[in-house]
Amino acid sequence: MQAIAILATLDTKADEARYLQRLIRERGWLTTVLDVGLGEAPEGLADVTAETVACAAGTTVRDLRAERRRDQVMEAMGRGAGRLLK
C-alpha cells in the first residue's frame, strides 16, 4: 500500500502535521512525514528528516541555515523533497 506524504516544517508545524497524520491514519492510509524545515523538529515525528531532504538536494541543513535568501532555501528543500517522493 502506498503512503500519503505529509510535507511540513516540523519546527513550526509539528502539531498540524500530527493532526493530519492522525486523520489520514484513522481512514486506513499509511503516512510518510517529510520535514522540510530547518529548525529543531520534535523527535520521532519525521519519517524523513530535514537533513535527508537537504542531502537529496545536494546540500546540508547547516549550509541552508547559513543561506540568507529564503527563496533559495525553499527551492532547495522543495527540490530535495521532490526527488525523494519520486
C-alpha positions in Angstrom: 0.0 0.0 0.0 1.3 3.4 -0.9 1.6 6.2 1.7 0.3 9.7 1.7 3.1 12.1 2.1 2.9 15.0 4.6 5.4 17.7 3.9 5.8 20.1 6.8 8.2 22.5 8.5 8.1 20.5 11.7 9.9 23.1 13.7 6.8 25.3 13.5 4.0 23.0 12.2 4.5 19.7 14.2 1.1 19.9 15.8 -0.6 20.4 12.4 1.4 17.5 10.9 0.4 15.2 13.7 -3.2 16.2 13.3 -3.1 15.4 9.5 -1.3 12.2 10.2 -3.9 11.1 12.7 -6.8 11.9 10.4 -5.2 10.1 7.5 -4.3 7.0 9.5 -7.8 6.9 11.0 -9.1 6.4 7.5 -6.8 3.4 7.0 -4.0 5.0 5.0 -0.3 5.0 5.6 1.6 8.2 6.0 5.1 9.4 5.4 6.1 12.7 7.1 8.9 14.7 5.5 10.5 17.6 7.4 11.2 20.5 5.1 12.0 22.9 7.9 15.5 24.0 9.1 14.7 24.4 12.8 14.6 21.9 15.6 11.9 19.3 15.0 10.3 17.1 17.6 12.0 13.7 17.9 10.3 10.8 16.2 7.7 12.6 14.1 9.6 12.8 10.8 9.9 9.6 8.7 12.3 11.6 6.5 14.5 14.2 8.3 15.3 17.7 7.1 18.9 16.6 6.7 17.9 13.7 4.3 15.8 16.2 2.3 18.6 18.7 2.1 21.0 15.9 1.1 18.7 14.9 -1.7 19.1 18.5 -3.0 22.8 18.2 -2.8 23.3 20.3 0.3 23.1 20.2 4.1 20.8 21.8 6.7 23.9 23.6 8.0 24.6 25.1 4.7 21.0 26.1 4.1 20.8 27.7 7.6 23.8 29.9 6.5 22.0 30.9 3.3 20.4 34.3 3.6 17.9 34.1 0.8 14.8 32.3 1.9 13.7 31.7 -1.7 16.9 29.6 -2.4 16.4 27.7 0.8 12.8 26.9 0.0 13.8 25.9 -3.6 16.5 23.5 -2.3 14.2 21.8 0.2 11.4 21.5 -2.4 13.8 20.0 -4.9 15.1 17.5 -2.3 11.6 16.5 -1.3 10.6 16.1 -4.9 13.5 13.8 -5.6 12.7 11.7 -2.6 9.0 11.5 -3.5 9.7 10.2 -6.9 
